[in-house]
Amino acid sequence: MLNTASPKQRLKALNPRFSFKLFQAILNNFLENTGELITSYLEQTGTAWWVEIITKKPDCTYYFGPFASHREAQVSQLGYIEDLERERPQLIAIEIKQCQPKELTIFEDEWKDKVDSPSLQGMSA
């Protein structure tokens, strides 16, 4: 025999607590996937938000992100600062900005070594 109950009737027959948890799980999954799609689009267009942290000793620039909003980056920055402080650098600057970093960690010493290399010294801009 076919089940002729409507979807609404079948939902009522379920335990209300179970149906709420199921709805909550579906909604959370939808929001998470939508957020990832938005962030991916913003990153591709160069309009995603990033936390930029510049340190001394080591001389580095770190990028953390991408984020869909300035607020989301702002809320997350404290965790990144705490992680970096374990390495005991001197924090110089923290900025939240829209950009599209080519590298997530830039070591200034490596950059200087590349610029000072003999193969680049004879080149001019």
C-alpha positions as CSV (number, residue, x, y, z in Angstrom):
1,M,0.0,0.0,0.0
2,L,1.3,3.4,-0.9
3,N,1.9,6.0,1.8
4,T,-0.5,8.8,0.8
5,A,0.4,11.1,3.7
6,S,1.4,14.6,2.7
7,P,4.9,15.8,3.6
8,K,3.3,18.1,6.2
9,Q,1.5,15.2,7.8
10,R,4.7,13.1,7.8
11,L,6.6,15.9,9.4
12,K,3.9,16.2,12.2
13,A,4.2,12.5,12.8
14,L,8.0,12.9,13.6
15,N,9.2,13.7,17.1
16,P,9.1,17.5,17.2
17,R,12.5,17.5,18.9
18,F,14.0,15.4,16.1
19,S,12.4,17.5,13.3
20,F,13.8,20.7,14.9
21,K,17.3,19.2,15.1
22,L,17.1,18.0,11.5
23,F,15.9,21.4,10.4
24,Q,18.7,23.1,12.4
25,A,21.3,20.8,10.8
26,I,20.0,21.4,7.3
27,L,20.0,25.2,7.9
28,N,23.5,25.2,9.4
29,N,24.8,23.2,6.4
30,F,23.1,25.5,4.0
31,L,24.6,28.6,5.7
32,E,28.0,27.1,5.8
33,N,28.0,26.2,2.2
34,T,26.6,29.6,1.2
35,G,29.3,31.4,3.2
36,E,32.0,29.4,1.6
37,L,30.6,30.2,-1.9
38,I,30.5,33.9,-1.1
39,T,34.0,34.0,0.4
40,S,35.3,32.1,-2.7
41,Y,33.7,34.6,-5.0
42,L,35.1,37.5,-3.0
43,E,38.6,36.0,-3.0
44,Q,38.5,35.5,-6.8
45,T,37.5,39.1,-7.4
46,G,40.0,40.5,-5.0
47,T,37.4,41.9,-2.6
48,A,37.8,39.4,0.2
49,W,39.0,40.7,3.6
50,W,42.3,39.6,5.0
51,V,44.1,40.2,8.3
52,E,47.6,41.4,7.6
53,I,50.1,41.2,10.5
54,I,53.6,42.6,10.2
55,T,56.3,41.5,12.7
56,K,59.9,42.2,13.5
57,K,62.3,39.5,14.6
58,P,61.3,37.7,12.5
59,D,60.7,40.3,9.8
60,C,57.6,38.9,8.2
61,T,54.3,39.8,6.8
62,Y,51.5,37.3,7.4
63,Y,48.1,37.2,5.7
64,F,45.2,35.3,7.3
65,G,41.9,34.9,5.5
66,P,40.0,35.1,3.3
67,F,36.9,36.5,5.1
68,A,33.5,37.6,3.7
69,S,33.4,40.7,5.9
70,H,35.5,43.2,7.8
71,R,33.7,42.1,11.0
72,E,34.5,38.4,10.4
73,A,38.2,39.2,10.0
74,Q,38.2,41.5,13.0
75,V,36.7,38.7,15.2
76,S,39.2,36.2,14.0
77,Q,42.3,38.4,14.3
78,L,42.8,37.8,18.0
79,G,43.4,34.1,17.5
80,Y,46.0,34.7,14.9
81,I,47.8,37.2,17.1
82,E,47.8,34.7,20.0
83,D,49.3,32.0,17.7
84,L,52.0,34.4,16.5
85,E,52.9,35.5,20.0
86,R,54.0,32.0,20.8
87,E,57.0,32.7,18.5
88,R,57.7,35.8,20.5
89,P,58.0,38.3,17.6
90,Q,57.6,42.0,18.0
91,L,54.2,42.9,16.5
92,I,54.5,46.0,14.4
93,A,51.2,46.4,12.6
94,I,47.8,44.8,12.2
95,E,45.5,45.8,9.4
96,I,42.3,44.4,8.0
97,K,42.0,45.1,4.4
98,Q,40.6,43.9,1.1
99,C,43.3,42.4,-1.1
100,Q,44.5,39.3,-2.9
101,P,47.8,38.3,-1.4
102,K,50.1,36.3,-3.7
103,E,51.8,34.6,-0.6
104,L,50.4,34.0,2.9
105,T,53.8,34.5,4.6
106,I,56.5,36.8,3.3
107,F,59.9,36.7,5.0
108,E,61.6,40.0,4.4
109,D,65.1,38.5,4.7
110,E,64.3,36.2,1.8
111,W,63.0,39.0,-0.3
112,K,66.1,41.1,0.4
113,D,68.3,38.2,-0.5
114,K,66.5,37.8,-3.8
115,V,66.9,41.5,-4.6
116,D,70.6,41.6,-3.6
117,S,71.4,38.5,-5.6
118,P,74.1,39.0,-8.3
119,S,71.7,38.0,-11.1
120,L,69.4,40.9,-10.3
121,Q,72.0,43.5,-9.5
122,G,72.7,44.3,-13.2
123,M,69.0,44.7,-14.0
124,S,67.3,48.0,-13.9
125,A,63.6,48.9,-13.9
